[in-house]
Amino acid sequence: MSDDSNKPVRLFRWIGFLFAVAIGVVLTIGSSTVIETTNTEEFCTSCHSMQWVQQEWMESYHYSNASGVRAGCPDCHVPHSLGPKLYAKVMAAKDVWGEIMGTIDTEEKFEQHRWKMANRVWAKMEATDSRECRSCHAFDAMDTSEQGKQSRKKHKRAQKQGKTCIECHKGVAHKEPTEPDV
């Protein structure tokens, strides 16, 4: 003989379990969609203040080159691994906030803050051993025989010294800001 008094409790538990699974699926799909949407050039340059750096990028080798390989905003500014990617998204909220609050909403204001913003990005790139750069550029994959004499020497020296890409390549995709007079 079965205990019919436990049927409502079991049914309630199953409904709760299925509801939790459904909520989990919706949150997973929703957060994945948000992360992927915010990893596009369209999203990155939708803020007025990013249109100036977009133009610089479009004039760089990261946008147009002989090999046809294009590195976009997320390739250089967003890590591929989930944890660092989420951290980068949170840190990028400062720029969105600066746009909303009017701190960097004009080209003049943007340029006033550019040195500080660039140094923040460079420091991150140095701290992560130019992780995003190295997802496309690796010393061991370089055909140094195809490089000019100076580049070949500098890359070999940088590799021996354990230098990061950004230590030598500031201003490669965007104009390098000048240090403000203090």
C-alpha positions as CSV (number, residue, x, y, z in Angstrom):
1,M,0.0,0.0,0.0
2,S,1.4,3.4,-1.0
3,D,1.2,6.5,1.0
4,D,-1.0,9.0,-0.9
5,S,-0.3,11.8,1.6
6,N,3.2,12.3,0.1
7,K,2.0,12.6,-3.5
8,P,1.4,16.4,-3.3
9,V,4.8,16.9,-1.7
10,R,6.6,14.9,-4.4
11,L,4.6,16.7,-7.1
12,F,5.5,20.1,-5.6
13,R,9.2,19.0,-5.5
14,W,9.1,18.0,-9.2
15,I,7.4,21.2,-10.2
16,G,10.0,23.2,-8.2
17,F,12.9,21.2,-9.7
18,L,11.5,21.7,-13.3
19,F,11.0,25.4,-12.6
20,A,14.6,25.7,-11.3
21,V,15.9,23.9,-14.4
22,A,13.8,26.2,-16.7
23,I,15.1,29.3,-14.9
24,G,18.7,28.0,-15.2
25,V,18.3,27.4,-18.9
26,V,16.7,30.9,-19.5
27,L,19.5,32.6,-17.5
28,T,22.2,30.7,-19.3
29,I,20.9,31.5,-22.7
30,G,20.2,35.1,-21.7
31,S,23.6,35.7,-20.3
32,S,25.3,34.0,-23.2
33,T,23.4,36.2,-25.6
34,V,24.3,39.3,-23.7
35,I,28.0,38.4,-23.6
36,E,28.1,37.6,-27.3
37,T,26.1,40.7,-28.2
38,T,28.5,42.9,-26.3
39,N,31.4,41.2,-28.1
40,T,30.7,42.8,-31.5
41,E,32.2,45.9,-33.2
42,E,28.6,47.2,-33.5
43,F,28.1,47.2,-29.8
44,C,31.6,48.5,-29.0
45,T,31.3,51.4,-31.3
46,S,27.6,52.2,-30.5
47,C,28.8,54.7,-27.9
48,H,29.5,58.1,-29.3
49,S,32.9,58.2,-27.7
50,M,34.1,55.0,-29.3
51,Q,33.6,56.3,-32.9
52,W,36.9,58.2,-32.8
53,V,38.9,55.1,-31.9
54,Q,36.9,53.1,-34.4
55,Q,38.1,55.4,-37.2
56,E,41.7,54.9,-36.0
57,W,41.3,51.1,-35.9
58,M,39.9,51.2,-39.4
59,E,43.1,53.0,-40.6
60,S,45.4,50.4,-38.9
61,Y,46.8,47.0,-40.0
62,H,44.5,45.3,-37.6
63,Y,41.6,46.4,-39.8
64,S,43.1,46.1,-43.3
65,N,46.2,44.2,-44.3
66,A,47.7,42.0,-47.0
67,S,46.7,38.7,-45.3
68,G,43.0,39.7,-44.9
69,V,42.9,38.9,-41.2
70,R,41.0,41.4,-39.2
71,A,41.3,41.9,-35.4
72,G,38.2,43.6,-34.0
73,C,37.6,45.3,-30.7
74,P,36.9,42.1,-28.7
75,D,39.9,40.3,-30.2
76,C,42.2,42.8,-28.5
77,H,40.2,44.0,-25.5
78,V,38.2,40.9,-24.4
79,P,39.8,37.7,-23.1
80,H,38.5,34.4,-24.5
81,S,38.2,32.6,-21.2
82,L,34.9,33.1,-19.3
83,G,36.2,34.4,-16.0
84,P,38.6,37.0,-17.4
85,K,36.0,37.9,-20.0
86,L,33.3,38.6,-17.3
87,Y,35.9,40.7,-15.4
88,A,36.7,42.7,-18.6
89,K,33.0,43.3,-19.2
90,V,32.6,44.7,-15.6
91,M,35.7,46.9,-16.1
92,A,34.4,48.2,-19.5
93,A,31.3,49.5,-17.7
94,K,33.5,52.5,-16.6
95,D,33.6,53.6,-20.2
96,V,29.8,53.2,-20.6
97,W,29.3,55.1,-17.4
98,G,31.7,57.8,-18.6
99,E,29.6,58.1,-21.8
100,I,26.3,58.3,-19.9
101,M,27.6,60.8,-17.3
102,G,29.2,63.0,-20.0
103,T,32.8,62.5,-18.9
104,I,33.9,61.3,-22.3
105,D,30.9,62.1,-24.5
106,T,32.7,64.6,-26.8
107,E,36.0,64.1,-28.7
108,E,37.6,66.9,-26.6
109,K,36.6,65.3,-23.3
110,F,37.6,61.8,-24.6
111,E,41.1,63.2,-25.5
112,Q,41.4,64.7,-22.0
113,H,41.0,61.2,-20.5
114,R,42.7,59.2,-23.2
115,W,46.1,59.0,-21.6
116,K,44.7,57.6,-18.4
117,M,42.4,55.2,-20.2
118,A,45.2,54.0,-22.5
119,N,47.5,53.4,-19.6
120,R,44.8,51.3,-17.9
121,V,44.5,49.1,-21.0
122,W,48.3,48.9,-21.4
123,A,48.7,47.9,-17.7
124,K,46.1,45.2,-18.1
125,M,47.9,43.9,-21.2
126,E,51.3,43.8,-19.5
127,A,49.8,42.1,-16.4
128,T,48.3,39.4,-18.6
129,D,51.5,39.0,-20.7
130,S,49.6,40.4,-23.7
131,R,47.2,37.5,-23.6
132,E,44.8,38.8,-26.2
133,C,47.7,39.7,-28.6
134,R,49.2,36.3,-28.2
135,S,45.9,34.6,-29.2
136,C,46.9,35.7,-32.8
137,H,50.6,36.5,-32.5
138,A,53.1,34.0,-31.0
139,F,56.9,34.2,-31.0
140,D,57.2,30.5,-31.9
141,A,54.8,30.9,-34.9
142,M,56.7,34.0,-36.3
143,D,58.6,33.5,-39.5
144,T,61.3,35.9,-38.6
145,S,62.9,35.4,-42.0
146,E,60.0,37.3,-43.5
147,Q,60.5,40.2,-41.1
148,G,62.8,43.2,-41.6
149,K,66.3,43.1,-40.0
150,Q,65.3,45.4,-37.1
151,S,62.0,43.6,-36.4
152,R,63.7,40.2,-36.5
153,K,66.3,41.5,-34.0
154,K,63.8,43.1,-31.7
155,H,61.4,40.1,-31.7
156,K,64.3,37.7,-30.8
157,R,65.4,40.0,-28.0
158,A,61.9,40.5,-26.7
159,Q,61.3,36.8,-26.6
160,K,64.6,36.2,-24.7
161,Q,63.7,39.0,-22.3
162,G,60.1,37.8,-21.8
163,K,58.7,41.1,-22.9
164,T,55.0,41.6,-23.6
165,C,53.7,42.7,-27.0
166,I,52.3,46.0,-25.7
167,E,55.6,47.1,-24.3
168,C,56.8,47.7,-27.8
169,H,53.5,48.0,-29.8
170,K,51.6,50.8,-28.1
171,G,49.7,52.7,-30.7
172,V,49.5,49.9,-33.2
173,A,45.7,49.9,-33.6
174,H,44.9,53.3,-32.2
175,K,47.0,56.5,-32.1
176,E,49.3,56.6,-29.1
177,P,48.2,59.4,-26.8
178,T,50.7,61.9,-25.6
179,E,51.3,62.2,-22.0
180,P,49.6,65.4,-20.7
181,D,51.6,68.2,-19.3
182,V,51.2,68.3,-15.6
